Amino acid sequence: MTEEITPETFEHLVHLAALELNAEEAQYLRRQLNNQLKAIHELEAIPLPDEVAITSHGVPYTPSITPPIRNDEWLPNSDTKSILSQAPDTDEGYIVVPDIPHTDLD
């Protein structure tokens, strides 16, 4: 298998994810990602008969063992000051988060 994640593609992904990696970390992570892709391709190559159903989970959740869907229920918390005191920055009862810079993706 040739590498699917080239150094150029990996550098672009690192830039998009805003990661700071030294050369050794970058090389290790890119190698691990390529190994994961290799394992996926090996699994895809396993021939399966047409009668094998596609599954997303190894345990069949039949109606008899599936719990009923719960209704969403809003439970207000009366101790908002305690919750807000854990935030690094607040303003008039709201948690202030850093602005996310927006850039165009080419």
C-alpha positions in Angstrom: 0.0 0.0 0.0 1.3 3.4 -0.8 0.8 6.1 1.7 -2.6 7.7 1.4 -1.8 10.6 3.7 1.1 12.3 2.2 3.2 14.8 4.2 1.5 17.6 2.3 -2.0 16.4 3.0 -1.0 15.7 6.7 0.4 19.3 7.0 -2.8 20.7 5.6 -4.9 18.6 8.1 -2.6 19.8 11.0 -3.2 23.4 9.9 -7.0 22.9 9.7 -7.0 21.3 13.1 -4.8 24.1 14.5 -2.4 21.5 16.0 1.1 22.2 17.1 3.3 19.2 16.5 7.0 18.8 16.4 8.6 16.8 13.5 8.7 13.6 15.5 5.1 13.8 16.7 3.9 14.6 13.1 5.8 11.7 11.6 4.4 9.3 14.3 0.8 10.5 13.9 0.9 10.4 10.1 2.3 6.9 10.2 -0.4 5.8 12.7 -3.1 7.3 10.5 -1.8 5.5 7.4 -1.7 2.2 9.4 -5.4 2.7 10.3 -6.2 3.3 6.7 -4.3 0.1 5.8 -6.3 -1.9 8.3 -9.6 -0.5 6.9 -8.6 -1.5 3.4 -7.7 -5.0 4.6 -11.1 -5.3 6.2 -12.8 -4.1 3.1 -11.0 -6.8 1.0 -12.6 -9.6 3.0 -15.2 -11.2 0.7 -18.6 -11.5 2.1 -21.6 -13.4 0.7 -24.5 -11.2 -0.5 -26.8 -12.6 2.2 -24.7 -11.1 5.0 -26.6 -8.0 6.1 -24.8 -4.7 6.6 -24.6 -3.9 10.3 -23.5 -0.9 12.2 -23.3 -2.8 15.5 -22.4 -6.3 16.5 -25.4 -6.7 18.8 -28.8 -6.9 17.1 -31.2 -4.6 18.9 -34.5 -6.2 18.3 -37.8 -4.5 19.5 -38.1 -7.0 22.3 -34.8 -5.9 23.9 -34.7 -2.3 22.9 -35.8 0.1 25.7 -38.5 2.5 24.8 -37.4 6.0 23.7 -37.5 8.5 26.6 -39.2 11.8 26.3 -36.9 14.8 26.5 -37.5 16.5 29.9 -36.1 19.9 30.8 -35.1 20.1 34.5 -34.0 23.7 35.5 -31.2 24.0 37.9 -31.7 26.5 40.7 -28.0 26.9 41.5 -26.8 28.7 38.4 -24.3 30.8 40.4 -22.4 27.6 41.3 -22.3 26.4 37.7 -21.3 29.8 36.4 -18.6 30.2 39.0 -16.8 27.3 37.3 -16.5 29.1 34.0 -13.3 31.1 33.3 -15.3 34.2 32.1 -18.9 35.2 32.4 -21.0 38.2 31.4 -24.5 38.9 32.8 -25.2 35.2 33.4 -23.7 33.9 30.2 -20.4 32.0 29.7 -18.0 33.9 27.5 -16.1 31.8 25.0 -13.2 32.9 22.8 -14.0 34.0 19.3 -13.2 31.4 16.6 -11.4 33.0 13.7 -13.1 32.2 10.4 -11.0 31.6 7.3 -12.0 30.5 3.9 -11.1 26.9 3.1 -9.7 26.5 -0.4 
